[in-house]
Amino acid sequence: MRRPELKILFITGYAENAIVGNGHLEPGMQVLTKPFVMEALASRIRDLIAKP
């Protein structure tokens, strides 16, 4: 609420559908599930930064 422009990347060992619940994240939020390769992390960060 204080910083609505802040981008958030959730990294979890749980299944994505367990975290997201209703299947919807707020704008600027993404989920990355473990395990992942570093290229996937870098790509997700680039994607978050690039979106307005």
Contact map, one row per residue, 1 for C-alpha under 8 A:
1111000000000000000000000000000000000000000000000000
1111000000000000000000000000000000000000000000000000
1111110000000000000000000000000000000000000000000000
1111110000000000000000000000000000000000000000000000
0011111000000000000000000001000000000000000000000000
0011111100000000000000000001000000000000000000000000
0000111110000000000000000001100000000000000000011000
0000011111000000000000000001110000000000000000000000
0000001111100000000000000000111100000000000010000000
0000000111110000000000000000111100000000000000000000
0000000011111000000000000000001111000000000000000000
0000000001111111000000000000001111000000000000000000
0000000000111110000000000000000011100000000000000000
0000000000011111011000000000000011000000000000000000
0000000000011111111000000000000010000000000000000000
0000000000010111111100000000001110000000000000000000
0000000000000011111111100000000000000000000000000000
0000000000000111111110000000000000000000000000000000
0000000000000111111110000000000000000000000000000000
0000000000000001111111111000000000000000000000000000
0000000000000000111111110000000000000000000000000000
0000000000000000100111110000000000000000000000000000
0000000000000000100111111000000000000000000000000000
0000000000000000000111111100000000000000000000000000
0000000000000000000100111110110000000000000000000000
0000000000000000000000011111100000000000000000000000
0000000000000000000000001111100000000000000000000000
0000111100000000000000000111110000000000000000010010
0000001111000000000000001111111000000000000000010000
0000000111000000000000001001111100000000000000010000
0000000011110001000000000000111110000000000000000000
0000000011110001000000000000011111010000100100000000
0000000000111111000000000000001111110000000000000000
0000000000111100000000000000000111110000000000000000
0000000000001000000000000000000011111000000000000000
0000000000000000000000000000000111111101100000000000
0000000000000000000000000000000000111111100000000000
0000000000000000000000000000000000011111110000000000
0000000000000000000000000000000000001111111000000000
0000000000000000000000000000000000011111111100000000
0000000000000000000000000000000100011111111110000000
0000000000000000000000000000000000000111111111000000
0000000000000000000000000000000000000011111111100000
0000000000000000000000000000000100000001111111110000
0000000010000000000000000000000000000000111111111000
0000000000000000000000000000000000000000011111111100
0000000000000000000000000000000000000000001111111110
0000001000000000000000000001110000000000000111111110
0000001000000000000000000000000000000000000011111111
0000000000000000000000000000000000000000000001111111
0000000000000000000000000001000000000000000000111111
0000000000000000000000000000000000000000000000001111
